[in-house]
Amino acid sequence: MFSMDAVTLARAQFAFTVSSHIIFPIFSIGLASYLATLEGLYLTYGDGIYMAAFNYWKKIFAVVFGIGVVSGLVMSYQFGTNWSVFSDKAGPVIGPLMGYEVLSAFFLEAGFLGVMLFGRERVGPTLHYIATLMVAVGTLFSAFWILSVNSWMQTPAGFSINDKGQFIVVDWWKVIFNPSFPYRFVHMVLAAYLTTAFMVGGVAAWHLLKDYTNRSARLMFSMAMWMALLVAPLQILAGDAHGVNTLEYQPAKVAALEGDFDTKSPTPLILFGIPDMKAQTTHYALEIPYLGSLILTHTLSTPVRGLKEFPLADQPNAEILFYTFRLMVGLGFAMAGLGIWAAVSRWRNRLYENVWLFRTALIMAPSGFIAVLAGWVTTEVGRQPYTVYGLLTTAASISPIAAPAVAGSLLAFIVVYFLVFGAGVFYILRLMWETPKIDEPDMKPGQPMRAAGITPMSSIASRTFTHPAE
């Protein structure tokens, strides 16, 4: 590790911390909306089964939200330690956007979180539902601002560069709603909903395999499969629109993830192969004629520029992108397939009797997280060698710091993250292990830990755990 340069180590550190962090906000976004839906159904129909499911997943949401907050704080420090030049150059643009995320999203979530978790008996059902909605809206606001930041780095707009080399905002509207932002935002929110649906469906399937008559588990599984049936096809369409947008603004990225080194007219779709950056070719390519042009340009003959048309220094690494992109897309189609399978089983009145469907849903439970991580790698590696696409290189963004120092902090992060977040994930799995009940009790302070079989060491520890926003 110490033989690696500081840029590679700093990138590895940020990739590790972001990968560890992103799965929790993604789950929080989906769970918050799911909780709002459950409570809305309870208020509409008055069936206690909806509130039972709400109370079950509310405990899990509390833990997920807390871990997400902690991991996000740690990640932000790296802008000053490892990427100070980037912070100086791009700070006038991304700094306010990240500040808006804290002011409009985090404060909204934190302000209503306590009411949502513990205030139902104190404020009444209507105000409690409003608090739940505000938490859900807050998570969406958070995604809005963070995706705006990331999208601006991918497709910068609405700026000028001063004599110090800093990016200065000239049009906030163009900065926030930059060319790729709408596509990325929709794609990420749908990914959050799918990730949550498959995790909820997997947990429900686990309990249905033990007792297929469990009414709470049946409700969770049914709602999850409806979400898979409806949202997975929408995600495929959103991904297609995102791909067309990426071809317009980041054609080298598209060439790399498709494994296209040569410009061909029409362009085939390479299903599988082994990209070789050194040889500038994809070995053993299995191609479908015309399909590359059809998918990316929506015509049968328009060529897609090959990677060879871009300077070597500007080429993203196809040896990574080719596989992560296919992993993401493959899982997306698998999700749609499971949704269709569940719909057929529902139509045949066998949704709660199909053991193989339960087993498949259980296996697919983490598929959303895997797809999100694969998509994130595709997006970020595809932006290389730039932090601000086409304008600021990654090598020019790093702090003047020695490689051994970065390597030491990276090792420390790995050890601490595996201990702390490993424990957090263990708590979440223990909560999911608990059998859902039709009379699931409401949360009390400290209950998430006790439900996982852990007794808080002190009232202070309990208070800290159950109020992650403080």
C-alpha positions as CSV (number, residue, x, y, z in Angstrom):
1,M,0.0,0.0,0.0
2,F,2.8,2.4,0.8
3,S,4.2,2.0,-2.7
4,M,1.1,3.6,-4.1
5,D,1.0,7.3,-4.8
6,A,-0.9,9.8,-2.6
7,V,-3.6,10.4,-5.3
8,T,-4.5,6.7,-5.6
9,L,-4.5,6.3,-1.8
10,A,-6.7,9.4,-1.3
11,R,-9.1,8.2,-3.9
12,A,-9.2,4.7,-2.3
13,Q,-9.9,6.3,1.1
14,F,-12.7,8.4,-0.2
15,A,-14.2,5.5,-2.2
16,F,-14.1,3.3,0.9
17,T,-15.8,5.9,3.2
18,V,-18.4,6.9,0.6
19,S,-19.2,3.2,-0.1
20,S,-19.6,2.6,3.6
21,H,-21.8,5.7,3.9
22,I,-24.0,5.7,0.9
23,I,-25.9,2.5,1.7
24,F,-27.4,4.0,4.9
25,P,-28.8,7.3,3.3
26,I,-30.2,5.2,0.4
27,F,-32.0,2.9,2.9
28,S,-33.1,6.0,5.0
29,I,-34.7,7.6,1.9
30,G,-36.7,4.6,1.0
31,L,-37.6,3.6,4.6
32,A,-38.8,7.2,5.4
33,S,-41.2,7.1,2.4
34,Y,-42.3,3.6,3.3
35,L,-43.1,4.6,6.8
36,A,-45.1,7.6,5.6
37,T,-47.0,5.3,3.3
38,L,-47.8,2.8,6.1
39,E,-49.0,5.5,8.5
40,G,-51.1,7.1,5.7
41,L,-52.7,3.8,5.1
42,Y,-53.4,3.3,8.8
43,L,-55.1,6.7,9.0
44,T,-57.1,6.0,5.9
45,Y,-58.3,2.5,6.6
46,G,-57.9,2.2,10.4
47,D,-56.4,-1.3,10.2
48,G,-53.8,-1.8,12.9
49,I,-51.7,-4.0,10.7
50,Y,-50.3,-0.9,9.0
51,M,-49.3,0.6,12.3
52,A,-47.7,-2.7,13.4
53,A,-45.6,-2.7,10.3
54,F,-44.8,1.0,10.8
55,N,-43.6,0.3,14.4
56,Y,-41.5,-2.7,13.2
57,W,-39.6,-0.7,10.5
58,K,-39.4,2.5,12.6
59,K,-37.0,0.8,14.9
60,I,-34.8,-0.2,12.0
61,F,-35.0,3.3,10.5
62,A,-33.8,4.9,13.8
63,V,-30.6,2.8,13.7
64,V,-30.0,3.3,9.9
65,F,-30.5,7.0,10.2
66,G,-28.0,7.3,13.1
67,I,-25.3,5.3,11.3
68,G,-25.8,7.4,8.2
69,V,-25.3,10.7,10.2
70,V,-22.1,9.5,11.8
71,S,-20.6,8.1,8.5
72,G,-21.5,11.3,6.7
73,L,-19.7,13.5,9.2
74,V,-16.5,11.5,8.9
75,M,-16.6,11.6,5.1
76,S,-16.8,15.4,5.0
77,Y,-13.5,15.9,6.8
78,Q,-11.6,14.5,3.9
79,F,-12.4,17.5,1.8
80,G,-10.0,19.5,4.1
81,T,-7.5,16.8,4.8
82,N,-6.9,15.0,1.4
83,W,-8.6,17.3,-1.1
84,S,-7.8,20.8,0.1
85,V,-7.0,22.1,-3.4
86,F,-10.3,20.8,-4.7
87,S,-12.1,22.5,-1.8
88,D,-10.3,25.8,-2.6
89,K,-11.1,25.7,-6.3
90,A,-14.7,24.3,-6.2
91,G,-15.6,25.4,-2.7
92,P,-17.5,28.6,-3.8
93,V,-19.9,26.3,-5.8
94,I,-20.2,23.1,-3.8
95,G,-19.8,24.7,-0.3
96,P,-23.2,26.6,-0.4
97,L,-24.9,23.6,-1.9
98,M,-23.8,21.3,0.9
99,G,-24.7,24.0,3.4
100,Y,-28.2,24.1,1.9
101,E,-28.4,20.4,2.4
102,V,-27.7,20.8,6.1
103,L,-30.1,23.7,6.5
104,S,-33.1,22.4,4.5
105,A,-32.7,18.7,4.8
106,F,-30.8,17.6,7.9
107,F,-32.5,20.2,10.2
108,L,-35.9,19.1,8.8
109,E,-35.2,15.4,9.4
110,A,-33.6,16.0,12.9
111,G,-36.4,18.5,13.9
112,F,-39.2,16.0,13.3
113,L,-37.3,12.7,13.9
114,G,-37.9,12.7,17.7
115,V,-41.6,13.3,17.2
116,M,-41.8,10.5,14.7
117,L,-40.0,8.0,16.9
118,F,-41.4,8.8,20.3
119,G,-44.2,11.4,20.0
120,R,-47.3,9.6,18.7
121,E,-49.0,9.5,22.1
122,R,-48.0,13.1,22.9
123,V,-49.0,14.9,19.7
124,G,-51.8,12.8,18.3
125,P,-52.1,10.8,15.0
126,T,-52.5,13.8,12.6
127,L,-49.5,15.8,13.9
128,H,-47.5,12.6,14.1
129,Y,-48.2,11.8,10.5
130,I,-47.1,15.3,9.5
131,A,-43.8,14.7,11.4
132,T,-43.3,11.4,9.5
133,L,-44.0,13.2,6.2
134,M,-41.5,15.9,7.1
135,V,-38.8,13.3,7.8
136,A,-39.5,11.7,4.4
137,V,-39.4,15.0,2.7
138,G,-36.2,15.8,4.5
139,T,-34.5,12.7,3.2
140,L,-35.6,13.7,-0.4
141,F,-34.2,17.2,0.1
142,S,-30.9,15.7,1.2
143,A,-30.8,13.6,-2.0
144,F,-31.7,16.7,-4.0
145,W,-28.8,18.8,-2.8
146,I,-26.1,16.0,-2.7
147,L,-27.1,14.9,-6.2
148,S,-26.9,18.5,-7.3
149,V,-23.3,18.7,-6.0
150,N,-22.3,15.5,-7.7
151,S,-24.1,16.3,-10.9
152,W,-22.4,19.7,-11.1
153,M,-19.0,17.9,-10.8
154,Q,-20.1,15.7,-13.7
155,T,-21.6,18.4,-15.9
156,P,-20.5,21.8,-14.6
157,A,-22.6,24.8,-15.6
158,G,-23.4,28.3,-14.4
159,F,-19.9,29.3,-13.4
160,S,-16.9,31.4,-14.3
161,I,-13.3,31.0,-13.2
162,N,-11.5,33.9,-11.4
163,D,-7.9,34.8,-11.6
164,K,-7.1,32.5,-8.7
165,G,-8.5,29.5,-10.6
166,Q,-11.6,29.2,-8.4
167,F,-15.0,28.4,-9.8
168,I,-17.4,31.3,-9.1
169,V,-21.2,31.1,-9.5
170,V,-22.7,33.3,-12.1
171,D,-26.1,31.6,-12.3
172,W,-27.3,29.5,-9.3
173,W,-30.2,28.1,-11.3
174,K,-27.8,26.6,-13.9
175,V,-25.5,25.3,-11.1
176,I,-28.2,23.5,-9.2
177,F,-30.2,22.3,-12.2
178,N,-27.1,21.4,-14.3
179,P,-27.6,19.2,-17.4
180,S,-27.3,15.8,-15.7
181,F,-29.0,16.6,-12.4
182,P,-32.6,15.7,-13.3
183,Y,-31.6,12.3,-14.6
184,R,-29.3,11.5,-11.7
185,F,-31.8,12.6,-9.1
186,V,-34.6,10.5,-10.5
187,H,-32.3,7.6,-11.0
188,M,-31.1,7.8,-7.4
189,V,-34.5,8.2,-5.7
190,L,-35.9,5.3,-7.7
191,A,-32.8,3.3,-6.6
192,A,-33.5,4.1,-3.0
193,Y,-37.1,2.9,-3.3
194,L,-36.1,-0.3,-5.0
195,T,-33.3,-0.9,-2.5
196,T,-35.8,-0.6,0.4
197,A,-38.5,-2.6,-1.4
198,F,-36.1,-5.6,-1.9
199,M,-34.8,-5.4,1.7
200,V,-38.4,-5.2,3.1
201,G,-39.4,-8.1,0.7
202,G,-36.4,-10.1,1.7
203,V,-37.1,-9.7,5.5
204,A,-40.7,-10.6,4.9
205,A,-39.8,-13.6,2.8
206,W,-37.5,-14.8,5.6
207,H,-40.4,-14.7,8.1
208,L,-42.9,-16.2,5.6
209,L,-40.5,-19.2,5.1
210,K,-40.9,-19.8,8.8
211,D,-44.6,-19.0,9.0
212,Y,-46.5,-18.3,5.8
213,T,-49.6,-17.2,7.8
214,N,-47.8,-14.3,9.5
215,R,-50.1,-11.4,8.5
216,S,-47.6,-8.6,9.1
217,A,-45.0,-10.4,6.9
218,R,-47.6,-10.9,4.2
219,L,-48.4,-7.2,4.2
220,M,-44.7,-6.3,3.9
221,F,-44.0,-8.8,1.2
222,S,-47.1,-7.8,-0.8
223,M,-46.2,-4.1,-0.7
224,A,-42.5,-4.8,-1.6
225,M,-43.5,-6.9,-4.6
226,W,-45.9,-4.2,-5.8
227,M,-43.0,-1.7,-5.6
228,A,-40.7,-4.0,-7.5
229,L,-43.3,-4.5,-10.3
230,L,-44.0,-0.8,-10.7
231,V,-40.7,0.9,-10.0
232,A,-38.1,-1.5,-11.6
233,P,-39.5,-0.8,-15.1
234,L,-39.5,2.9,-14.4
235,Q,-35.8,2.6,-13.2
236,I,-34.9,0.9,-16.5
237,L,-36.5,3.8,-18.4
238,A,-34.8,6.4,-16.2
239,G,-31.5,4.6,-16.7
240,D,-32.0,4.8,-20.5
241,A,-32.6,8.5,-20.4
242,H,-29.6,9.0,-18.1
243,G,-27.5,7.0,-20.6
244,V,-28.5,9.3,-23.5
245,N,-27.7,12.3,-21.4
246,T,-24.3,10.9,-20.4
247,L,-23.5,10.2,-24.1
248,E,-24.1,13.9,-24.8
249,Y,-22.0,15.3,-22.0
250,Q,-19.5,12.5,-21.2
251,P,-19.1,10.4,-24.3
252,A,-15.8,8.9,-23.1
253,K,-17.5,7.5,-20.1
254,V,-20.1,5.8,-22.3
255,A,-17.5,4.4,-24.6
256,A,-15.6,2.9,-21.6
257,L,-18.7,1.3,-19.9
258,E,-19.8,-0.1,-23.3
259,G,-16.3,-1.4,-24.0
260,D,-16.3,0.4,-27.4
261,F,-12.8,1.3,-28.3
262,D,-13.4,1.7,-32.1
263,T,-16.1,3.8,-33.7
264,K,-18.4,1.6,-35.6
265,S,-21.4,2.5,-37.8
266,P,-23.8,1.0,-36.7
267,T,-22.5,0.4,-33.2
268,P,-23.2,-3.1,-31.8
269,L,-23.9,-3.8,-28.1
270,I,-21.1,-5.7,-26.5
271,L,-22.8,-8.1,-24.0
272,F,-19.7,-9.6,-22.6
273,G,-15.9,-9.4,-23.2
274,I,-12.6,-8.5,-21.5
275,P,-11.7,-4.8,-22.0
276,D,-7.9,-4.2,-22.3
277,M,-6.9,-0.6,-21.8
278,K,-3.3,-1.3,-22.8
279,A,-4.2,-3.0,-26.1
280,Q,-7.2,-0.6,-26.6
281,T,-9.6,-3.4,-27.4
282,T,-12.2,-5.7,-25.9
283,H,-11.2,-9.3,-26.2
284,Y,-13.7,-12.1,-26.9
285,A,-16.5,-9.6,-27.4
286,L,-20.0,-11.1,-27.7
287,E,-21.9,-8.5,-29.8
288,I,-25.4,-7.9,-30.9
289,P,-25.4,-5.8,-34.1
290,Y,-27.2,-2.5,-34.2
291,L,-28.3,-2.7,-30.6
292,G,-25.6,-0.3,-29.3
293,S,-26.8,2.5,-31.6
294,L,-30.4,1.7,-30.9
295,I,-30.1,2.0,-27.1
296,L,-27.8,5.0,-27.0
297,T,-29.0,7.1,-30.0
298,H,-32.4,5.5,-30.5
299,T,-31.5,5.0,-34.2
300,L,-30.2,1.9,-36.0
301,S,-27.3,3.6,-37.8
302,T,-25.9,6.5,-35.7
303,P,-22.4,5.6,-34.6
304,V,-21.2,5.9,-31.0
305,R,-17.7,7.4,-30.6
306,G,-15.1,4.8,-29.6
307,L,-12.6,5.3,-26.7
308,K,-9.7,5.6,-29.1
309,E,-11.0,9.0,-30.3
310,F,-10.1,10.5,-26.9
311,P,-6.6,11.2,-25.7
312,L,-5.2,8.4,-23.5
313,A,-4.9,10.8,-20.6
314,D,-8.6,11.5,-20.7
315,Q,-9.8,7.9,-21.0
316,P,-11.7,6.5,-18.0
317,N,-10.8,2.9,-17.0
318,A,-13.0,0.6,-19.1
319,E,-11.6,-2.4,-17.3
320,I,-13.6,-1.4,-14.3
321,L,-16.6,0.4,-15.8
322,F,-17.5,-2.4,-18.2
323,Y,-18.2,-4.8,-15.4
324,T,-19.7,-2.5,-12.8
325,F,-22.1,-1.1,-15.4
326,R,-23.3,-4.6,-16.3
327,L,-23.6,-5.6,-12.7
328,M,-25.9,-2.7,-12.1
329,V,-28.0,-3.2,-15.2
330,G,-28.2,-7.0,-14.7
331,L,-29.5,-6.5,-11.2
332,G,-32.1,-4.0,-12.5
333,F,-33.5,-6.5,-14.9
334,A,-33.4,-9.2,-12.2
335,M,-35.5,-6.9,-10.0
336,A,-38.0,-6.4,-12.7
337,G,-38.2,-10.1,-13.3
338,L,-38.9,-10.8,-9.7
339,G,-41.6,-8.2,-9.7
340,I,-43.3,-9.9,-12.7
341,W,-42.9,-13.3,-11.1
342,A,-44.6,-12.1,-7.9
343,A,-47.4,-10.5,-10.0
344,V,-48.0,-13.8,-11.8
345,S,-48.1,-15.6,-8.4
346,R,-50.5,-13.0,-7.1
347,W,-52.8,-13.5,-10.1
348,R,-52.8,-17.2,-9.5
349,N,-53.5,-16.6,-5.8
350,R,-50.2,-18.2,-4.8
351,L,-48.3,-15.1,-3.6
352,Y,-48.0,-16.4,-0.1
353,E,-47.5,-20.1,-0.9
354,N,-44.7,-19.8,-3.4
355,V,-41.7,-21.0,-1.5
356,W,-39.3,-20.5,-4.3
357,L,-40.4,-17.0,-4.7
358,F,-39.7,-16.4,-1.0
359,R,-36.3,-17.9,-1.4
360,T,-35.5,-15.8,-4.4
361,A,-36.7,-12.6,-2.7
362,L,-34.5,-13.5,0.3
363,I,-31.4,-13.9,-1.9
364,M,-32.3,-10.6,-3.7
365,A,-32.6,-8.7,-0.5
366,P,-29.2,-7.0,-0.7
367,S,-29.4,-6.6,-4.5
368,G,-30.4,-2.9,-4.3
369,F,-27.3,-2.1,-2.2
370,I,-25.1,-3.9,-4.6
371,A,-26.6,-2.2,-7.6
372,V,-26.2,1.3,-6.0
373,L,-22.6,0.6,-5.2
374,A,-21.9,-0.6,-8.7
375,G,-23.7,2.4,-10.2
376,W,-21.7,4.7,-7.9
377,V,-18.4,3.2,-9.1
378,T,-19.6,3.5,-12.7
379,T,-20.4,7.2,-12.2
380,E,-17.3,8.2,-10.3
381,V,-14.7,6.1,-12.1
382,G,-16.2,7.2,-15.3
383,R,-15.6,10.9,-14.4
384,Q,-11.8,10.2,-14.1
385,P,-9.3,11.7,-14.6
386,Y,-11.3,14.7,-13.4
387,T,-12.9,15.8,-10.2
388,V,-14.8,18.6,-12.1
389,Y,-15.3,17.0,-15.5
390,G,-13.1,18.5,-18.2
391,L,-11.8,21.3,-16.0
392,L,-10.1,20.2,-12.8
393,T,-8.1,16.9,-12.8
394,T,-8.0,14.6,-9.8
395,A,-4.2,14.8,-9.6
396,A,-4.4,18.6,-9.4
397,S,-7.1,18.4,-6.6
398,I,-5.2,16.6,-3.9
399,S,-3.7,18.2,-0.8
400,P,0.1,18.4,-0.5
401,I,0.3,15.3,1.6
402,A,2.6,12.4,1.6
403,A,1.5,8.9,0.6
404,P,2.4,7.2,4.0
405,A,0.2,9.7,5.8
406,V,-2.8,8.9,3.6
407,A,-2.1,5.2,3.8
408,G,-2.0,5.3,7.6
409,S,-5.4,7.1,7.8
410,L,-6.9,4.7,5.2
411,L,-5.9,1.7,7.4
412,A,-7.3,3.4,10.5
413,F,-10.6,4.1,8.6
414,I,-10.8,0.4,7.5
415,V,-10.3,-0.9,11.0
416,V,-12.7,1.6,12.7
417,Y,-15.3,1.2,10.1
418,F,-15.4,-2.5,10.2
419,L,-15.7,-2.5,14.0
420,V,-18.2,0.4,14.4
421,F,-20.3,-0.2,11.2
422,G,-20.0,-3.9,11.6
423,A,-21.7,-3.6,15.0
424,G,-24.3,-1.3,13.5
425,V,-25.2,-3.7,10.7
426,F,-25.3,-6.5,13.3
427,Y,-27.9,-4.5,15.3
428,I,-30.0,-3.9,12.2
429,L,-29.9,-7.6,11.3
430,R,-30.9,-8.6,14.8
431,L,-33.9,-6.2,14.6
432,M,-34.9,-7.8,11.2
433,W,-34.5,-11.2,12.8
434,E,-37.4,-10.4,15.2
435,T,-40.7,-11.8,14.0
436,P,-43.2,-9.1,12.9
437,K,-46.4,-9.1,15.1
438,I,-49.8,-7.8,14.3
439,D,-49.7,-5.9,17.6
440,E,-46.1,-4.5,17.3
441,P,-45.6,-2.1,20.2
442,D,-44.5,1.5,19.7
443,M,-40.9,2.5,20.3
444,K,-39.7,3.6,23.7
445,P,-36.4,5.3,24.3
446,G,-33.6,2.7,24.0
447,Q,-35.9,0.1,22.4
448,P,-33.9,-0.4,19.2
449,M,-30.9,-1.7,21.2
450,R,-33.1,-3.8,23.5
451,A,-34.9,-5.3,20.6
452,A,-31.6,-6.4,19.3
453,G,-30.9,-8.2,22.6
454,I,-28.5,-5.4,23.8
455,T,-29.0,-3.6,27.1
456,P,-27.8,0.0,27.2
457,M,-24.9,0.5,29.6
458,S,-26.3,3.7,30.9
459,S,-29.2,6.1,30.4
460,I,-26.7,8.4,28.6
461,A,-25.8,5.7,26.1
462,S,-29.4,5.0,25.6
463,R,-30.2,8.6,25.0
464,T,-27.3,9.0,22.5
465,F,-28.4,5.9,20.5
466,T,-32.0,6.8,20.2
467,H,-31.4,10.4,19.3
468,P,-28.9,10.1,16.5
469,A,-29.4,13.6,15.2
470,E,-28.2,15.3,18.4
